[in-house]
Amino acid sequence: MADYDLIILGAGPGGYVAAIRAAQLGMKTAIVEQGLLGGTCVNRGCIPAKTLLHSAELYQQAQTSQDLGVTAREVTFDFAQMHRRRAQVSETLRGGVEKLLKANRVTRFTGRGTILGPGQVQVTGEGRVQALTGDKILIATGSIPSTPPIPGLDLPGVVTSDGLMEGEPAFARSLVIIGGGVIGVEIASIYSALGCQVTIVEALDRILATLDREISQSLTMLFKRRGLKLFTGCSVKRIEPGQQEALRCVFAKGDSEQSVEAQAVLVAVGRKANTQGLFGSGVSPTLERGRILVDEAFQTSIPGIYAVGDVSSKTQLAHAASAQGMAAVEGMANRTPEVRADLVPACVYTSPEIASVGITADEAKAAGIPVKTGKFVMSANGRTLIDGADRGFIKVVAQAETGKVLGAQMMCQRATDLVSIVTQAIVNGLSVEQMHRVMFPHPTFAEGLGEALEAVEGSSIHTVRAM
């Protein structure tokens, strides 16, 4: 008889949520984690980045508060204190995870978990080796930063997002970011708000290339207006010592080679599945570019072994990992998953925030789906004007004949909250007409969504139709 019904490797958003749900469903559950509870999200990713961004935005607001009738003199920031608060927030959340695991009687093992075969896990840590057996195994080991083969990455002052979120190096007055994806633009927002000269070097033709083109273009415009330098379609050739202890990042666009100097360089080209030391000899599930392949039930090519989150998913988001973890264990218990794990809202915590869910009009066109769209420019939104926020927009995409909502793209204040309204509509098959029966309170950012919904049907006096 196995020691456990389920053994989970990794205590990040995918792992600990799955463990709690499994225990609630009556499974005897163990969770193995060699690092801190909460995984990358709580300790080196989502939470630290948003905590630092909140401090940076407060500093920036204080710098311009005179326009609002509030004068703040000699406003400064303490970067070390910002990181102390970042650490405190993460510690509080880790404590919450620990309490939840204990309350649900999930057994915790500290160490590296290695799968020796179906139902067999070896835990190495705390000076001992333990052998565990389980009816099923769930892998939720997350991801680690990708490091491209660029000469000079080992120089002092060159860091990944993990290092930066842990306070290394000290605040730099100038920063080059290699990569214009979500991680790159969020960190660019933090440092730029604190007065750092930020340069982004991106290999693709635009930043945030996986999102709606208008979002990318709008953020590019805002970044340039704020003094950030952007180089797209460029490949980094090397990093080398510069003048006055600075670093020089050398990159090329076509045959033209350029360089920029900064005190620090951030490598933010993405993350890869964390499978280091995960499989013992003879255990080899099917992989694709390092990612563990799974079926619709999140089971790997090895029966009884499952995987969720960054280690197996193309969508590397904490809330996606949690939804997948819940769906996986509910499937193991022969239950219908409560949450749709395939519809994932994407969020980017810049200023203004960016969020999207479902499909864009371009994606619908490529798939041969006839759609109608509506767009509201948030400069006409009362709450946006009150807050002095930058210009943004909300777009809604709906099926042309039925009016059923298929997606939305937003770049505005509180976009990461508003996107859940549209996600709920898509999950429940609501039409634009059904959605805009709701009365949106005034003045709120949510009114912008209401205006965009009305624009889909051409009934709003404030909105314009998106082409």
N, C-alpha and C positions, 0 to 999 in steps of 0.2 A: 504493500500500500504506500502511495506517495506521501511525502511530508505535507505537501500543500496541493490545493486545487489549482492554484495559479502562482507562478513566480514572475515578478516583473523586474526587468533590468532597466534602471534609470528612474529617478524621482523628480523629473521635470514636469511640465504641464501635462504631457501625455501619460507619464507613468503614475504620478501620485493621484491624478483624477481617476484613472482606470482602477487603481488599487482600492480607492474608497468606494467606487461604484461596485466593484467585484465583491467587496466585503458586504455591502448593503444587499447584494443579491444572494448572500449566503455562502460565498466561496471563502475557503480558508486561504488567505493571501499573504505572500511575502514580497517585500520590495528590497532591491539591492541597489545601493548607490555609493560610489567611491568618493564623491565630492559633497557639495552642499545640497541640502534639500531645495527644491525649486528649480534646479537646472539652470540653463543659460538665461531663460526669461527673467527669473527673479534675481539672479546674481551678476550677470554680465551682459544682459540684453535689454529686453523690453522695459523692465522696471527701472534699472539704473539710468538708461537713456532718457526716459520720460521725466525722471526726478531731476536730472541735471538740466534738461530743457526747461522745466518749470522755473528753476532758479534763474536761468539765463534770460528767460522772457520777462521775469519780474525786474531784473536789472535793466533790461532794455526799455521797459515801460517807464521805469523811474527816470531814465535819461530823457524821455520825451513828455513827461507828465505835465510840464509847464503849459502845454497847449490845452490841457484839460482843467487848468486852474489850480493845479497842485504843484508847488515848487519843492523839489527835493535837492538839497545842496550837498556837495561832496559825496555823491553816491559812488561807492566802490563795491567790488566783489571779492570774496575770499574763496579762492578755488579749492583750497584744502577743506574748508568748512562745507562747501558744496558736496565734496566727496564724502565727508563724514556723515552728512545727512543722507546721501545716497546709500551709504552702508547701513545706516539706521533703518531706513525704509525696507531694504532687503532683509535685514535681520528680523524685523517685525513680521514680514510675510513668511519667512522661513519658520518662525515660531508658530504661526498659524497653521502651516502645512503639517508640522510635527504634531500639533494638538489634534488635528483632524485624523491623522493616521492612527494615533493612539486611541482616539475615541471610537474609531471603527475597527479596532483590534487588528490592525495590519502589522505583521511582524517585520521589523526593519533590520537589515544587515548592512554594515558599513564595509565596503571593499569593492574590488573589481570582480564583476561577475563574468564568468566564461562558460559558454554553453558547450558541454562535452558530448551532447547527443540529445535526442528527444527526451524531454523530462528530466534532464540532468544538468545541474548548474554547480560550478565550483566558485566559491567566494574566497578571494585572497585579500586579506586586510587585517589590520589591528594585530599583526604578528602571528596570524594563524590562517590555516586553510580549512574551509568547511565545505562539505558536500551536501547539496540540497536536491530533493527530488520533487517534481510537480507534475500533475496531469497535463498542464499546459504552461507554456512560457510566452511572455509578451516582452518584446524588445522595444524600449523607448529611450534609447541612449542619446538621442538628439544629434547635434551637429557641432563641428568645429570650424574655425575660420579657414578658408582656402588661402594658400600662399602660392602664387604663381612663380615660375622659375626666373625671377628677375635678379640679376646681380646686385648686391648691396643690401639685400633685405636683412642681413645680420648686423648692419651698422647701428650703433646707439642712436636712439631717437626714431627708429622705424618700428612701428607697432601695429598690431591687429586691433580690432574692435574690443576683443577680450581684455587686452592690456590697457586700452584707453579707458574702459569702463571701470577698471580697478585702480585708476589714478596714475597711470604711467603713460607718458612722462608728466612732469609738472606742466602747468599751463604754458602753452606755446603762443607767442605773439604772431606766428605765421605757421600755417599748416597746409601741406599738400595731401589731398585725399585721392588715392588711386581707386576709382570705382564710383560711378554715379547712380548706384542702385539705392534701395531703401536705407540701408545702413549708412552709406556715404552721405546722402542728403540730410538725414536726421542729425548726424554728428556735425555736418557743415552748419546746420541751423544753430546748434548749441554754441559752437566756437565763434561763429559770425556775430551772434547776439552779444557776445562778451568782448567784441572789438578785435578779434583775431582776423588777420588777412588769410582768407581761405581760397585755395585753388583746387578745383576738381578736374581730374584727368580721366576721361571715360573712353573706353574702346569703341563703343557703339556710337551711332550718329546722334543720340540724344540721351539725356539723363532720364531715369525712370522709364526705360524703354519698354518694359512689360505692361505699362499702364496706358490709358487713353492718351493719344497724341496731344490733345489740347491741354491736358494736365501737365504734360512734360513741357510744352511750350510756355505755359503760364508760369510754372515754377522757374524755368530758365530766365524769363523776363524779370521776375521778382528778385531772384538771386543776383542778377547783374545790376539791378537798380540798387541793391544793398551793398554793392562793392565786391561781390565774389567774382572770381575769375573762373571761367569754364572753358575747357578744351575737350571737344568731343571728336570721335573718330580718330583717336590717337592711341598709339600703343607705347607703353613705357619700356624703354630699352635698358635703363640701369639707374641705380641710385649711387651717388658718390659724394665724398666730402666736398663741401662748398667753402665759402669764405666765412671767417669769424665763427667757426664751430657750427655752421649751418650745413644743411644737406642740400644737394642738388639733384633734382629729379629730371632725368633726360628722357624725352619722349619724341615720337615721330608721327607726322601725319603725311602719309605718302612718302615721298623722298625727302621731305623737309624735316630736319631735326631741330627741336627746340628744348629749352630747359627753364626750370623755375627753381628758385631757392627758398627754403623754409627751415624753421627750427625743428620741425618734426614732420614725419611722413606717416600717414595712416594707410594701411593696405586693407581695402574694403571691397574686394572683388567677389564676395559671396561666401557661402559656407558649404561644407560637404558633410556627408553622413559620417557619424562617429562610430566606426566599427572596429577601432583599434583594440586588440586583445579580446574581442567579443566571442570568437569561435575557436574551439579547440581543434585538434588534428582530426581530419576526416569529416568535419562539419562544414558544409559549404552550400548555403542557400543561394538561389539564383540572384545575381546582382546586375545592375545596369548603371554603368559609370559610377560605381561605388555605392549606389543606393540599393537597398534591399527591395526586391520586387514582391508585391503581395497581391492577393486576389480581392474580390469584393468584400470578403469577410475579414480582410487584413491578415490572412494566413499566408505564410511564406511557402516556398516550394517544399519545405519539410513539414509534414503533418504534425500538428500540435504546437508549432512554433509560429508566433504572430509578430507583427511589427507595426508601429504607428509613429506619427510625428516626423521630425526632420530626417530620421534615419531611413525612412522609406518613402516619404511623400515629396512630390515636386513642390508643393506649397509649404514653405517653411515658416509657419506662423504658430504662435503659442495656442491660440484658440482653436486652430485646426487640429493640432495635436491632441488637445483635450477632447474635442468632439470625436476624433477617431478612437481615442482610448476608451471612451464610454461606449461607442458603437461596437468596438471589438469585443468587450466583455459582455455586453448585452447579447451579442450574437452567440457567444460561448454558452450563455444561459438560455439559449433558444427564445430570446425576446426580440421584438422589433425595436430597433434603435429609436430612442426618443428624439434625437437631434439629427438633422440631415448633415452628414459629414462631407457631402460633395459640394455644398453651396457655401463657399468661404468668402466672407467680406475681407477685403484687403485694406489696411490702414497704414498711413504714413504720417508720422508726427512732426511735420514741419509747421511753419506758421505762414499762412493758414494751414489747417490740417487737410489731408487728402484721404479719400476713401472711395472704394468702388465695390460693387457686387454684381454678379450676373454677367451679362454680355454687353459689349459696346455696339454701337450702330455699325461700325466697320466689321466687327466679328459676325454680326447678324447677316450683313450683306455677303460676306465670304461664305457663310453657311447656307445662303439662299433663303433666308428668313425675311419676309417683308415686315418692316417695322415703321413706326412713327415715333418721333422724338420731340421732347420739349426742353427748353433751356431757360433758366432764370439767372440773370447776372446779379450777384449779391450786393453790388454797389447801390441797388435800389431797395435793399432790405434795411428797415429801421434799426434793428439791433446791431447790424454790421456797422452802420454809421455811428451809433452811440459808442461802440467799442473802438472806433477808429481803426477797424481792421482793413487789411489790404483787399483789393478787388478779388472776387472769387466767383464761382458759379456752381449751379447744380443742374445736371442733365438727367433726364429719365428716358429710358428706352422701353417701348411697348410693342406688342405684336399688332400689326396693322389692322387686321380684321376683328380680332376679339378684344383688343385693348388690354390684354393681360400683360402685366408688368414683367419685363425680362431682365432689367438691369438698371443701374444708376451709377453715375460718376460725379463725385463732388470734390470741390476745392474751396473750403470755407471754414469759418470757425465752427467747432463742434461737429465737423463732418464725421469723425469716428464714432460719434454717438448717433447721429442722424441716419447713418447707413443701416443700422439695425431695423429701422422702420421699413425700409425697402426690402431688406432680407426677409423679414416676416411676411411681407406681401407676396414675395416670390414663392416662398415655401407653401403658402396657403392658396396660391393660384388667384390672387386678387387682381382685378382690373384697375386701370387708372380711374375709371368712374367710381368704383367702390372705395378706392383710397381717398379721393378728394371729397367724399362725403363727410370726412372728418373735419371738424372745425379746429384750425390751428390757432393757438393763443397769440396775442399781440402785445408787445413786440418780442418776437423770438426768432432765432435762426431757422427754426423749423418751418416758419412761414415761407421761406424760400423753397422748401420742398413742395409745399402746397401750390405755390406759383408755378413751379416746373411741371407739376401734374396737370394743372389747368392748361398750360401751354401745349401739352401733348395733343389736347383736343381743340386748341386754338381759341380758348374761351377767356384767357386772362388779359387784362388791360396793361399789365406790367411786364410781361415776358415776351421773349422772341423765340421763334422756332429754330431749333438747331438743325443745320443742314448736314 
